[in-house]
């Protein structure tokens, strides 16, 4: 198993997309998502190994649309 320390990822989620900027934007990733109605959680997993999240901050973003 290869141990990697110090990943820096920024995740932006909305109702239909997820954007990930890994290693300070060096590796960007965007995907459309189709969550179930009423979904309100976040699930993280590592393929082929384990992960430890040492720091996570969550911020609520304002709507881009005027109401």
N, C-alpha and C positions, 0 to 999 in steps of 0.2 A: 504494500500500500504506500502511495506517495503522499506525504504530508505537505500541504501548502498552507502557509499562514498569511494573514493580512489582506484578504480580499476586500475590495472596496466597491460595493455595488449600490446603485441608486435605482429603485423601482418606482415607476409611475403607473398607477392603475386607474381605470375608469370603468364605466359600465360595459364596455365592449373591447377594450384593448389593454395590453400590458407592454410597457417599454422598460427595458433594462439597459443600464449603462454601466458596464463592468470596467473595473480598473480605471476609474476617473474618465469614462467615456471612450476608452481605447477600443472596447468591444461592445458596440451597440446591438440591440436585438429588439425587434418589434413583432408582436403577434396579435391577431384578433382572438378574442375569447368569447365563449358563449356560456356564462354561468347560469345555474338554475335560478329561477325566480326566488327572491328572498335570500340569496347567497350574500353573506356579509363577513366571511372569514378569509384568512390567508393560510395556505399550506405550503411549507417548504420541504423539499426532500433532496437527497443526494443519490445519484445513480452510481452503484458500485462502491459505496462507502458510507461514511458517516460525516455529519457536519455539526459544528457547534457555532451558534450565533452568539457572539459576545456583546453585541450592541445593536439595538434596533430602535429607530425613531419613526414614529408615524405622525404625519401631518395631514389635516383635512384641508383640501384645496377648495377654493371658491369656484362656483360655476362660471364657465366662460360665456354663458348665455344670460341675458338680462331676463328677469322674471316679470 
